Amino acid sequence: MISIVIPAHNEARTIQATLSGLLPGIKSGEFEVVVVCNGCSDRTADVVRAVSDRIDCVDVEIPSKTHALNVGDSRTHRFPRIYMDADIRMAYNDLLTLAGALGEGKLLAVSPRMQMDLSSSSWVVRAYYDIWSQLPYCREGLIGVGVYALSEVGRSRFGEFPDIIADDGYVRLQFTPEERGAVDGVFSIVTAPSHLVGLIKIKTRSRLGEYELKARFPELYKNDSKDYAGAMTRLLCDWRSLPKVLMYVLINVVARLRAGIQLKRAGKVEWERDETSRR
């Protein structure tokens, strides 16, 4: 049996599509699924319960993703354990393959490859993700894909999830590059924002999450393997990609500035999310 934990905050518009891919495993008993509806003010829990009575649907008042992950952990019993965002789509067979990749024992943490749904996105958003998807650290996995899986040994690497924004970044940095990886041929479908404003919101959140991780857990960065300068230099060598690269850089600069302003004003991180991808 595979345990799947899904934190969901006001995801009534997306959660049914997410759970549909899990239904074969839920019905057969291969998947133990816990959906933790945290601080919801919409019908998320009603939608979940209507999908299948075999799903453990939990309502908690605290609107916190990491708190929801901890609640989900306390109600699951099996490994491997998959943590999945409520707005992500994955196929049943891909989830089995993802879990199976941990059975060999070499890798302790794995993720699928990311497949961006850009069908409703503007040119600016498509240009950003075209560059982002080519960067080596994005292809490593466990970042930006909305899904990661841990073996029992891997999950024992840390205790409860801390109260942070970047849970995927925190988990990724628990492991050396040799202990983590992306599984070829397995994909999670991520719906991209429709417009620039939504993209800047989630990139600001991502930057805040990175700042928070570096401030609270600097020792974890010994496991980081990002090479921004080298990756961007290779992309700049192709003049045809120059407009997209410039757009990518500009959006990241804006996100950094917004994140810095938010930290100075509030003294704490603020969760922003894009609503256009949830229509």
C-alpha positions, 0 to 999 in steps of 0.5 A, a space after each residue: 500500500 502507498 500512502 498519499 497525503 494531500 493538503 488542500 486549502 480552498 481547492 474545491 475547483 481543482 481537487 476532483 481532477 486531482 483525485 480522479 487520477 488516484 481512483 483506480 488505486 483507491 478502489 483497489 486498496 493500493 492507495 491510502 489517501 488522506 486529504 487534509 482540508 486546512 482553513 477552508 472556506 469553500 466546499 473542498 471537503 464536500 467535493 472530496 467526500 463525494 469522490 470516494 468514501 475510501 478517502 480519509 478527509 480531515 478538516 482542520 481550522 489552521 490554514 497551514 500547508 505544513 500543519 496539514 502535512 503533519 496531520 496527514 502524516 499522523 493518519 497514514 501508516 504505509 510507505 512509500 509516502 507521497 506528498 501531493 499538492 491539491 491542484 496537481 494531476 497525475 496518472 495512476 500508473 505514474 504514481 505506481 512507477 514513482 513509488 516503485 523507484 524507491 523500492 530499489 533502495 538507492 534513492 530516498 526521495 523522488 519526484 516526477 518530471 514536470 509537465 506544464 499546462 500552458 494552454 491558457 497562458 500568455 506569451 510571457 508566462 510561456 516564455 518564463 517556463 520555457 527557460 525555467 524548465 531548461 535549467 539543470 536544477 529544475 530537471 533534478 526533481 523535487 522542486 516546483 513539481 507539486 509532488 514528491 515521494 519518500 521511502 521509510 528511510 527517507 522520511 526518517 531523515 527529519 521529524 515534523 514539517 516545520 512551519 515554512 513556505 517551501 516544504 519541497 525545498 526543505 525536503 529536497 535539501 535533506 538529501 544529497 544529489 545522489 540520494 534524490 532524483 526525478 523519475 524519467 517518464 513520470 509526469 505531474 501536470 501543473 497548470 501555469 498561471 494565465 497572466 504575468 500578475 499570477 506568475 509574479 505572485 507565485 515566484 514572490 512566494 517561492 523567493 520568500 520560501 527560499 529566504 526563509 529556508 536560508 535564514 532558518 536552516 542554513 546547514 541544509 545548503 550543503 546539499 544544494 547543487 544549483 549552478 545559476 551562472 553556468 546554466 544562464 551562460 549556456 542559455 545566453 549562447 543561443 541568441 534565439 532564446 535571448 528575449 525569453 531569457 531577458 523576460 525570465 531574468 526580469 520576472 525574477 528580479 521583480 519577485 526578489 524585490 517584492 519578497 524583500 519589501 514584504 520581509 521588511 514591512 511585515 517581518 515575516 513571510 506571506 503566502 501568495 497564490 495564483 487563482 487564474 490556474 484554478 479556474 
